[in-house]
Structure formats: C-alpha cells, structure tokens
Amino acid sequence: MAKFVPVEPFDIVIFGGTGDLSRRKLLPALYHRWLDGQIPPTSAIIAAARSAMETAAYRKVAREACEAASGESWDTAEWLEFEKLIQYVTIDATRPDDDWPGLIALLTPDAMRPRVFYLATSPHLYVDICRSIGLAGLAGEPARVVLEKPIGTDLESARAINDGVGEVFTERQVFRIDHYLGKETVQNLMVLRFANMLFEPLWSHNYIDHVQITVAENLGLEGRADYYDRSGALRDMVQNHLLQLLCLTAMEPPNNMGDDDIRTEKIKVLNALGPVAADEVRKQTVRGQYTSGLPDGKPAKGYLEELDSATGSTTETFVAVKAEVRNWRWAGVPFYLRTGKRMSARHSDIVIQFKPAPHNIFGQGVDSVNRLVIRLQPDEAVRLFVQIKEPGPGGLRVKSLPLNLSYAESFTLRYPDAYERLLMDIVRGNLSLFMRRDEVEAAWRWVDSLIDTWEASRYQPEPYPAGTDGPLSAAMMMDRDGRNWWKEA
C-alpha cells in the first residue's frame, strides 16, 4: 500500500485558470491529492484569467471538471470542503497595471510559505507574466514558477523565453514541466536500472541490440488545429516527451537521486545525440501525414480535412527517427523513436531488445530474443519477455512469454497520475523530474538541425490512412536494419 505524505500549506496561482489544461488536469489533480490527505486545509488555490467571473461561478466550473474526472469515486462532502480552498480573480496577468492588488489580497501573507505560479497559458505569454509577477513583488523565495511545454518553437525562441523568465526567477525557482516524467513507469525505469544488478551489467551495446520508444495516439487534432499546424509531431512530441524518455533510458547512473545529479546525466545524453546527415535523412527519418481512413471501422477525416485549410499543409503528424547516442555505452546501438496521430491504437512503450543467443540450438523459427517492455500508457506495466518450453507432448516447442508486473494488479491503491505527483514535487521544491534550461536548449539544438535537414532536402510528409501504424517507410526503415516495430500480440 502506498503512503501519501502531506505537503506543507501552500498557495498556488493558476494563470489560465479557465483553460482546458486547468479543467482537465490541474484542478482534478489537486482535488485527488486533497482526497488522499496530501493538501492541508489552510492551502489556497487561486485561479486567474481574463474572463469576468465570480468565485462561486468558478467553483461550479471546477466541480464539473473534478466530478467528470472522478467518476464513481465522487464524494460530494469532500468536494464541499475542498472548494473552500478555491478563489477566482479576473486579471490580465501580462499587464502589471491590471488588478494585481486583488490577486495579492487572496495570497497568504506568510513570506516563507511556498507560493506556486502555474502558467497554464500560451508560451508566448510566459515572459510578460513573469515580469508582472516580479513587478508585483511576488518573485522572491520561496516562490516557484511552472512552465508548460512547448518552451519555444526553436532554439532561438527557447533561449528568449529562458532569458526573460531568468530575469525574474532564479533557475532553482523554475519548474519546466513534462508530464511524461511524472508517470509511475517512467520513474520506475530508473529503479529497474539502478536498483537491480540483473539489468545494469546488461545495459550497454554489449547486450542490447536496439531500443524502441513509441508514443502513439489514436486521436486527431481535437481542437488544437492552429497550434498543431505551426508545430507538427517533431516539435510537439519528439523535442520533449520522446527525448526525455530517451535520456532516462540511456543516461549513466547519477551520483545520487538529487535533482541536479539526474539532470546533469540527462544533458550528457542529449549532447551525445548524433545529427542526421543530409544524405541519410530519408533512410534515418520518416515524415508522415494522416489521410482519411476507417479506424475501428468508423470513418475518420484526414489531417487536411480536419485542418479545413484551402492552402494545404506540409506539417507532419507522424515522425520516426533512427537516432544514435555516440558515447562509450551505446556505440552502435540504434534508438528508434516514433510518434504519430490517428494511429491504430493509443499506447506509449519503451522496448529494450537484447541481442539474440549466440547459437540457436532449437531450430529455425525459434525466437531467442529477450525484450524488456515498459508500457507507460494506457495500462502501466513492465514485462520481461523470456523463452519457455510449451507444455505437452509431441516435441520441444519454445514460446516467448512475459514475466508481468502490472500496476493495476500489483497495487490495490489508486496511485497518483503524472500531474498529481508533479504538483506535489513543485510544492516541495523537488526539481529532479523537471527540465533544466540547458536540457531544453540541447533538445532544441538537435531538433533544429533535423528540421534544417528536412527543409534543405525538401522532404515532404508521406500519407498514411487514419487507423494504421504510420507510413510504409517507417516499416521499411526498420526492415533495412533487419528489425521490426514491436507490437504486442
């Protein structure tokens, strides 16, 4: 049974409090932490947005969001206590002359109390909001500011945001959030590697054939057309989520679990990523864009139809990349990264495929490969596939079956989702699961070089039908290397 340790009383101000992120993720996350006794009743939750609204009306919006996220576990009595923490203020946070006194009046006067400013807004507002916070005299310790991804659209814009935020807050006060790092199985990856001698001696080019990291979505644009068409799958998913998963998979053991020790090892991985050469870009990368199809037998529009653009678009909705970490541990081991929209199913997996046995004594058709499959969603689990003999007479038959650790089956208590865990870490001031400035910029440096290579080679997206696993070229990229994308039977 998990034990939830309460945090100290805190104030959190959510800028963009009426937005989708606040309603779908942040408010339900705080409510569930309240239910588990982690949030003291003297804490304050302040939603701030431009919309004119009274606190009572906002509490009704918050209740609908939290009730929808709770399902059958909804507890009206608990909600009536929790909603007492919630206040709402109408403010244009980018303007220091707006109603900042009204906001300040809602904050607890205790100067040493943790004060979290969560920027659930468009990234182009980050610097202006931070400057307003500074001018209001609210940026001193122990204040923290939370930045959602994407931080910029390229290296130059990321640096501009980091510079602007850094004028107001110290690096120790800045929490750049990537919710994938809050998932239980992502954190368990470090425990599997560094707390089990079974894996660490094998975790190198000596025993690992290749690594696959897949983040597949079965949905389309879902109301994000304007943002998505300016970014695409590479900027939206690879630059942050997939590269962070790659870092945790490939990094060296940190000296300890301190935040800067972990982040220093991750930056080494990003700096070791080899660029994709112009003459190899069509062999080592795949760009795709979904067309209409029949996922689950139901008609689905193509990307251009969802975008409703008369001029068309060359934005990619699918990316596959064969990446190389050029260091001593991983020399010669390819890392295959893949993400896409409107794929056959929603799932996120890290697959560590070990090298086959040096000599197969069981005959042709016998798979002698072990795989460690870490499923991040939808059903968090860790599976180690090993070869066993099928029972029964009639000859020796070998079958690959998993040793299975299912979180749903192994832990009877509901465990926190990513935002719940990360919000509590922010209150505690624990930076280990958040990105440092140099991490963000190193990731953009590698992504920018790939974008430049695509543009120089005029590499256009390849169409793939909605409900499939991406363009044919993605399968061919693996086939050229004598490998296949992992798909659980």
matplotlib code that plots the C-alpha trace (Angstrom):
import matplotlib.pyplot as plt

x = [0.0, 1.3, 1.7, 0.9, 3.0, 1.3, 3.0, 3.2, 0.5, 0.9, -0.6, -1.0, -2.0, -3.1, -2.8, -5.2, -7.5, -10.4, -8.5, -8.5, -5.4, -6.7, -10.1, -8.9, -5.7, -4.7, -8.0, -8.7, -5.1, -5.3, -8.7, -7.4, -4.4, -6.9, -8.8, -5.6, -4.8, -1.8, -3.1, -3.6, -6.9, -5.1, -3.7, -5.1, -5.9, -6.3, -7.5, -6.6, -7.9, -9.2, -12.8, -15.1, -16.4, -17.2, -15.7, -19.0, -19.4, -15.8, -16.3, -19.2, -16.9, -14.2, -16.7, -17.9, -14.3, -13.4, -16.6, -16.1, -12.5, -13.6, -16.3, -17.9, -15.4, -17.0, -17.6, -19.8, -19.0, -15.2, -15.8, -17.7, -14.6, -12.1, -13.9, -13.4, -9.7, -10.6, -10.8, -11.1, -9.7, -10.2, -6.9, -4.8, -1.6, 0.6, -0.2, 1.4, -1.2, -4.2, -5.8, -2.7, -3.8, -6.9, -4.7, -2.2, -5.1, -6.0, -2.5, -1.5, 0.7, 3.3, 6.5, 8.1, 5.0, 5.6, 3.9, 3.4, 2.7, 1.5, 1.5, -1.2, -1.1, 0.3, 4.2, 4.4, 2.9, 5.5, 7.9, 5.3, 3.5, 6.8, 7.7, 4.3, 4.9, 8.3, 6.9, 4.2, 7.0, 6.0, 9.0, 11.2, 11.9, 10.1, 8.1, 8.2, 7.1, 5.9, 6.3, 4.3, 5.8, 6.5, 9.1, 9.6, 9.3, 13.1, 16.4, 16.3, 12.8, 13.5, 16.5, 14.4, 11.9, 14.6, 16.3, 13.1, 12.0, 15.5, 15.4, 12.8, 13.3, 16.4, 17.0, 16.2, 12.7, 11.8, 9.9, 9.7, 7.1, 6.9, 4.0, 5.6, 8.3, 5.6, 4.4, 5.0, 6.6, 8.9, 10.3, 10.4, 12.8, 15.5, 14.7, 14.8, 18.2, 20.0, 18.5, 18.7, 22.0, 20.1, 19.8, 22.7, 25.5, 23.5, 22.6, 25.0, 26.0, 27.4, 24.0, 21.4, 20.6, 18.4, 15.8, 12.4, 10.4, 6.9, 4.2, 1.2, -2.1, -5.4, -6.9, -6.6, -6.4, -9.1, -9.4, -5.7, -5.5, -4.0, -1.2, -0.5, -0.1, 2.6, 4.5, 4.0, 4.9, 8.6, 8.3, 5.2, 6.3, 9.9, 11.6, 10.2, 8.4, 10.4, 13.8, 13.2, 12.3, 15.5, 17.6, 16.2, 16.8, 20.4, 21.8, 24.6, 23.9, 23.7, 25.8, 22.5, 18.9, 19.4, 17.8, 20.9, 22.7, 19.9, 19.6, 23.3, 23.3, 20.4, 22.1, 25.1, 22.8, 21.4, 24.9, 25.9, 23.0, 24.5, 23.0, 21.2, 23.3, 21.6, 22.4, 20.9, 17.8, 15.4, 16.9, 17.0, 13.8, 10.2, 7.7, 4.0, 0.6, -2.6, -5.4, -9.0, -9.4, -11.6, -10.1, -12.2, -14.5, -15.6, -14.9, -12.3, -11.3, -7.7, -5.5, -6.2, -9.9, -9.7, -7.5, -10.0, -7.2, -7.7, -3.9, -3.0, -0.2, 3.1, 3.0, 3.9, 1.6, 4.0, 7.7, 10.1, 13.8, 16.7, 18.9, 22.4, 23.8, 27.5, 29.2, 31.1, 28.0, 25.8, 28.1, 26.4, 23.0, 20.2, 17.4, 14.2, 11.8, 8.2, 5.2, 2.1, -1.6, -4.5, -2.6, -4.1, -4.2, -3.1, -0.1, 3.4, 6.1, 9.9, 11.2, 14.7, 15.5, 18.5, 20.8, 19.9, 21.6, 24.9, 23.9, 20.4, 20.1, 16.3, 16.0, 14.6, 11.6, 12.6, 12.8, 15.8, 15.4, 14.6, 12.7, 12.0, 8.8, 7.9, 4.4, 3.7, 0.1, -2.7, -2.1, 1.1, 3.2, 6.7, 7.1, 10.3, 9.8, 11.7, 11.6, 10.0, 9.0, 5.4, 3.9, 2.7, 4.0, 4.9, 8.3, 10.0, 8.3, 9.6, 7.4, 8.1, 6.0, 6.3, 7.1, 4.5, 4.4, 1.0, 0.5, -3.3, -2.9, 0.0, -1.0, -4.5, -4.5, -5.2, -1.8, -1.4, -1.3, 1.5, 0.2, -0.7, 2.8, 4.5, 2.3, 3.3, 7.0, 6.7, 5.4, 8.2, 10.8, 12.0, 13.4, 14.5, 11.6, 11.7, 13.9, 16.8, 17.4, 20.4, 18.3, 15.6, 18.1, 20.2, 17.0, 16.0, 19.5, 19.2, 15.6, 16.5, 19.3, 16.9, 14.3, 17.0, 18.0, 14.4, 14.0, 17.2, 16.3, 12.6, 11.4, 7.6, 5.3, 4.2, 0.5, -0.9, -4.5, -6.0, -6.1, -2.9, 0.6, 2.1, 3.7, 5.1, 8.5, 8.6, 8.3, 10.9, 13.3, 13.3, 13.3, 16.5, 18.2, 16.6, 14.3, 10.5, 8.5, 7.3, 3.6, 2.2, 0.2]
y = [0.0, 3.4, 6.1, 9.7, 12.2, 15.6, 18.7, 21.9, 24.5, 26.4, 28.9, 28.1, 30.7, 29.1, 31.7, 30.5, 29.1, 28.8, 27.0, 23.4, 22.3, 23.7, 22.0, 18.6, 18.2, 20.7, 21.0, 17.3, 16.6, 19.0, 17.5, 14.0, 15.0, 16.5, 13.3, 11.4, 13.9, 15.5, 19.0, 20.8, 22.7, 26.0, 25.9, 28.3, 27.6, 30.8, 30.7, 33.8, 34.6, 37.4, 36.2, 38.1, 35.6, 35.4, 32.8, 31.0, 30.5, 29.3, 26.8, 25.4, 25.0, 23.4, 21.0, 19.8, 19.2, 17.3, 15.3, 14.2, 13.2, 11.2, 9.0, 6.7, 7.8, 11.3, 12.4, 15.5, 16.0, 16.1, 18.5, 20.9, 21.1, 21.3, 24.1, 26.3, 26.5, 27.8, 31.5, 33.3, 36.6, 38.4, 39.7, 40.3, 38.8, 40.3, 43.8, 44.9, 47.7, 45.3, 44.0, 42.7, 44.1, 41.9, 38.9, 39.8, 40.2, 36.5, 35.3, 34.2, 36.9, 34.4, 35.3, 31.8, 29.9, 28.1, 30.1, 28.4, 30.4, 27.9, 29.3, 27.3, 29.7, 30.1, 30.1, 33.5, 35.0, 33.4, 36.3, 39.0, 37.2, 36.6, 40.3, 41.2, 38.8, 40.4, 44.0, 43.0, 41.9, 38.3, 36.6, 36.2, 32.9, 30.6, 31.3, 28.9, 29.3, 26.4, 26.5, 24.1, 22.7, 23.7, 26.2, 28.0, 26.7, 26.5, 27.1, 30.9, 31.3, 28.9, 31.0, 34.1, 32.6, 31.2, 34.6, 36.5, 34.2, 34.2, 38.0, 37.5, 34.0, 32.0, 28.7, 26.9, 28.6, 27.5, 24.2, 23.2, 20.5, 17.5, 15.3, 12.1, 12.4, 12.1, 8.7, 5.9, 3.6, 6.3, 6.8, 3.0, 2.9, 4.4, 2.0, -1.0, 0.1, 1.3, -0.9, -4.3, -5.9, -8.1, -5.2, -2.8, -5.1, -5.8, -2.2, -1.4, -2.2, -5.5, -7.0, -4.6, -4.8, -1.7, 0.4, 1.5, 4.4, 4.8, 7.4, 6.6, 8.5, 7.4, 10.8, 13.7, 17.4, 17.6, 21.4, 22.0, 22.8, 26.3, 25.2, 21.9, 23.1, 25.5, 22.8, 19.3, 16.0, 16.7, 19.9, 18.8, 15.4, 14.4, 17.6, 17.0, 13.7, 11.3, 12.8, 12.9, 9.1, 8.5, 10.4, 8.3, 5.1, 5.9, 8.1, 7.0, 6.3, 9.6, 10.0, 10.1, 11.0, 14.7, 16.9, 18.3, 14.9, 13.4, 16.3, 16.5, 12.9, 13.6, 16.6, 14.3, 12.1, 15.0, 16.3, 12.9, 12.6, 12.5, 14.7, 13.1, 13.6, 15.1, 12.1, 9.8, 11.8, 9.6, 6.4, 7.5, 9.6, 9.3, 12.1, 11.3, 13.0, 11.0, 10.9, 9.7, 6.2, 3.7, 3.3, 0.7, 0.6, 4.2, 6.9, 9.5, 12.6, 13.2, 15.9, 18.4, 17.9, 18.5, 21.5, 22.9, 24.7, 25.9, 26.2, 22.7, 21.9, 20.1, 19.7, 16.2, 14.2, 11.3, 11.1, 8.1, 8.7, 6.4, 8.2, 7.4, 8.1, 8.5, 7.5, 4.5, 2.7, 3.0, 2.9, 1.1, 0.7, 2.5, 4.2, 4.1, 7.0, 7.0, 9.1, 9.9, 10.9, 8.8, 5.6, 2.2, 2.5, 4.8, 3.4, 4.5, 2.0, 1.7, -1.6, -2.7, -5.6, -7.7, -9.4, -13.0, -16.0, -16.5, -20.0, -21.3, -25.0, -25.2, -25.0, -22.4, -20.3, -20.1, -16.6, -16.4, -12.7, -11.3, -8.0, -5.6, -3.8, -0.8, 0.3, 3.9, 4.0, 3.1, 0.2, 0.9, -2.3, -3.8, -7.0, -9.1, -11.5, -14.8, -18.1, -21.1, -24.6, -25.0, -27.9, -31.0, -34.0, -34.1, -32.4, -29.4, -26.1, -22.8, -19.8, -16.2, -15.2, -12.2, -12.0, -9.4, -6.6, -4.9, -1.8, -2.3, -5.9, -5.4, -2.2, -2.2, 1.5, 4.2, 5.7, 9.4, 10.4, 12.4, 15.9, 14.9, 13.7, 16.7, 19.3, 17.9, 17.9, 21.5, 22.4, 20.5, 22.3, 19.0, 19.7, 16.2, 15.5, 18.9, 20.1, 22.4, 25.2, 23.5, 20.4, 22.3, 24.1, 21.0, 19.2, 22.1, 22.2, 18.6, 19.1, 22.3, 20.5, 17.8, 20.4, 22.2, 19.0, 18.3, 21.7, 21.5, 18.2, 19.2, 16.2, 16.1, 14.1, 10.7, 10.0, 7.2, 6.2, 7.1, 4.0, 2.5, 2.4, 5.2, 5.3, 2.3, 4.0, 3.6, -0.2, -0.2, 1.8, -1.0, -3.7, -2.4, -3.0, -6.5, -5.4, -4.7, -2.4, -4.1, -4.9, -6.9, -9.9]
z = [0.0, -0.9, 1.7, 0.9, 2.8, 3.3, 2.0, 3.9, 3.4, 0.1, -2.3, -6.0, -8.6, -11.9, -14.7, -17.4, -14.8, -17.2, -19.8, -20.9, -19.1, -15.8, -16.1, -17.4, -15.5, -12.8, -10.8, -10.8, -9.8, -6.8, -5.8, -5.8, -3.7, -1.3, -1.1, -0.2, 2.6, 1.0, 0.8, 4.1, 4.5, 5.0, 1.5, -1.2, -4.8, -6.9, -10.5, -12.5, -16.0, -18.2, -18.1, -15.8, -13.3, -9.6, -7.3, -6.9, -10.7, -11.0, -8.2, -10.2, -13.3, -11.1, -9.6, -13.1, -14.1, -11.0, -10.9, -14.5, -13.7, -10.6, -12.0, -9.5, -6.7, -6.5, -2.9, -2.6, 1.1, 0.4, -2.5, -0.3, 2.0, -0.9, -2.8, 0.2, -0.9, -4.4, -5.2, -8.6, -9.7, -13.0, -14.3, -17.4, -16.0, -18.7, -17.6, -14.3, -14.0, -14.0, -10.8, -9.1, -5.7, -6.0, -6.6, -3.8, -1.4, -1.9, -1.1, 2.4, 3.9, 5.2, 3.3, 3.9, 2.6, -0.8, -3.5, -6.9, -10.1, -12.7, -16.2, -17.9, -20.8, -24.3, -24.1, -25.8, -22.6, -20.2, -20.1, -19.8, -16.9, -15.1, -15.4, -14.0, -11.1, -10.5, -10.6, -8.1, -5.7, -5.7, -7.2, -4.1, -2.4, -1.8, -5.0, -7.9, -11.5, -13.6, -17.4, -19.6, -22.8, -25.5, -24.4, -27.7, -31.2, -31.9, -30.1, -30.6, -29.1, -26.3, -25.3, -25.4, -23.0, -20.7, -20.7, -20.0, -17.2, -15.8, -15.4, -12.7, -11.3, -10.4, -12.1, -8.8, -8.9, -12.5, -13.0, -16.7, -16.6, -18.9, -17.6, -19.0, -16.4, -13.7, -14.8, -12.4, -15.0, -16.2, -12.7, -12.3, -15.2, -13.0, -10.2, -12.6, -13.9, -10.8, -8.0, -9.8, -10.6, -13.0, -15.6, -15.1, -16.3, -19.4, -20.1, -22.9, -26.5, -25.3, -24.8, -26.2, -29.9, -30.1, -28.3, -29.5, -28.0, -29.2, -28.3, -30.5, -30.4, -32.0, -31.9, -34.4, -33.9, -31.2, -31.2, -31.4, -35.2, -35.0, -32.6, -34.1, -37.7, -36.5, -34.7, -36.0, -34.4, -34.2, -32.2, -30.3, -29.2, -30.1, -28.7, -25.2, -24.5, -26.6, -26.0, -22.2, -22.4, -24.4, -21.8, -18.9, -20.9, -21.9, -19.1, -16.8, -13.2, -11.3, -8.1, -6.1, -6.7, -6.2, -8.9, -10.5, -10.4, -12.5, -14.9, -15.4, -16.7, -19.0, -20.6, -21.4, -23.4, -25.4, -26.1, -27.4, -29.9, -33.4, -36.1, -39.0, -42.2, -45.2, -47.4, -44.8, -43.9, -46.0, -44.5, -40.9, -40.6, -41.8, -42.0, -42.4, -42.5, -42.0, -44.6, -44.2, -43.0, -41.1, -37.6, -35.7, -38.8, -38.3, -40.9, -39.8, -41.6, -42.9, -41.5, -44.2, -43.8, -40.0, -40.6, -43.1, -44.9, -48.5, -49.0, -47.7, -45.2, -45.1, -41.4, -40.2, -38.0, -37.8, -37.2, -37.0, -36.3, -36.1, -33.5, -32.3, -28.8, -29.6, -26.4, -24.9, -23.5, -26.6, -29.6, -32.5, -30.7, -32.7, -30.8, -32.9, -32.0, -33.2, -32.6, -34.6, -34.5, -35.8, -35.4, -34.8, -31.0, -28.2, -26.4, -25.2, -24.8, -24.3, -25.7, -24.8, -27.2, -26.2, -28.6, -29.6, -28.1, -29.8, -31.1, -31.6, -30.7, -31.0, -34.8, -37.2, -36.3, -32.6, -31.3, -28.9, -28.2, -24.8, -24.6, -21.7, -22.5, -20.3, -21.0, -20.0, -21.1, -21.2, -18.8, -16.9, -16.7, -17.0, -18.9, -19.4, -22.3, -21.9, -23.8, -22.2, -23.3, -24.2, -22.1, -23.7, -25.8, -29.4, -29.4, -27.8, -28.6, -27.5, -26.8, -25.7, -22.7, -20.3, -16.7, -15.9, -13.4, -13.9, -11.8, -11.7, -10.5, -8.2, -6.4, -4.9, -4.1, -6.7, -7.4, -8.4, -12.1, -13.5, -12.7, -9.2, -8.4, -10.2, -8.4, -5.0, -6.1, -7.1, -3.6, -2.1, -4.3, -5.8, -9.3, -10.2, -12.6, -14.3, -17.1, -16.7, -19.0, -20.8, -21.3, -23.2, -25.3, -26.1, -27.2, -29.5, -30.9, -32.1, -33.4, -35.2, -37.1, -38.2, -39.3, -41.3, -43.0, -43.9, -45.4, -47.3, -48.8, -49.4, -47.5, -47.7, -45.5, -46.8, -46.5, -44.3, -43.7, -40.3, -38.1, -39.3, -37.8, -39.9, -43.4, -45.1, -45.0, -41.2, -41.5, -44.3, -42.2, -39.6, -42.3, -43.8, -40.5, -40.2, -37.4, -36.8, -34.7, -31.6, -31.5, -28.6, -29.8]

ax = plt.figure().add_subplot(projection="3d")
ax.plot(x, y, z, "-o")
ax.set_aspect("equal")
plt.show()
